Every structure is written in structure tokens, then in C-alpha cells.
Amino acid sequence: MLITVSGPPGSGKSTTAKKLADALELEHISGGDIFRELADERGYTPLEFNKMAEQDDEIDRDLDRRLRDIAIARDDVVLESRLAGWLAAEHADFRVWLDAPLDVRAARIADREDKAVDQAREETAAREGSEADRYLEYYDIDIRDLSIYDIDVNTARWDADSVLDMLVTAVEEYDSETDEGKHPVTDVRYDF
């Protein structure tokens, strides 16, 4: 089973994906971890590396190619990244989108990264805008189009354990005999 967990920064992707993988005894693969490792290896913060990616499209394309290859080749994985649902496309059994209001996400990021909430909000909004522009330019993906996702959860409304319980229940109660079809992922240019 391949499950994707996507959403903007601070939405709870990492926390949820790790717990979901543990609960379902699947491997967890994080695009964010891969991106941060690439940034760290080159001596940049994620924000600096993200800015570099605006000028060097190979940074995004290399990461996205790796994630798509994993989705095609692997099973029994929870694949977590902003574009995981789009990159896994028809290979995913479930595509999950997590979100929360920007102020909530900024507070979470500020707490996690030990910075001021205003700084986290500004950086997060800039990062989201930059990424949305690049995804549209590179792959014709409108990251704001949530129609491909099977489940969309506002994580500000429930605590992490409740979100996990919802997702585990959805996966465990899934019956392929009553499935009338997942939303197709079309018109994406996988131009890596």
C-alpha cells in the first residue's frame, strides 16, 4: 500500500506521516527530510536553499524525480512531501492533504524552529508562494487544487492523535469492492 501525505509547511505532515507509517507498519519516506539534507550538505538553511531552487530548477527536479521513482517502484510506504500526491499520482492507494490556517502553522513552525511567530509567518508565506510558482512552471501543477486528494483534514481542528485515528480508520475501513474510483491525476508534465 502506498499512502501519500501532503500539505503546506506546519500542517502536521511529518508528525502525521511518521505516526501513520508506524500504525500501519509501513516505511516512512519524507521529501522534507531529503530536501533539508540536501540543503545542509551544501551549507544552506532550507529557506536559503529554497531561494536557490528559484534560480536552479534542478534542485526541485532532482528531489521530485527521486520521489516519483520511489512512488513507482515501492509499496508499503507512507510518502510525505508537498507534491507527494501529485508525484505518486495513480500509484498511490490513498492521497491525503493536511492543512491549517497560516497563523496556526506559523506558530507551530516558530515553536519547532525557535523563532518569532511573525518571522515564521513571513518566511512560510514567501516559501509557499515561491513553491507554488515553481510547481506550476515546472509541471503544470496547481498546488492549491485539492481535487486529487481522497482525504483533506484541517489539523487545527483536532489534535495529532485524533488526526491519526481518522486516517487509520479510513485506511482500515477501505473496501476495494465498494470503491467507485479515485480522482485521476491528469495534465501533469513529469519533466524531470
Secondary structure, DSSP 8 states (H G I E B T S, - for coil): -EEEEE-STTSSHHHHHHHHHHHHT-EEEEHHHHHHHHHHHTT--HHHHHHHHHH-HHHHHHHHHHHHHHHHH--SEEEESTTHHHHHGGG-SEEEEEE--HHHHHHHHHHHHT--HHHHHHHHHHHHHHHHHHHHHHH---TT--TT-SEEEETTSS-HHHHHHHHHHHHHT--TTT--------S-----
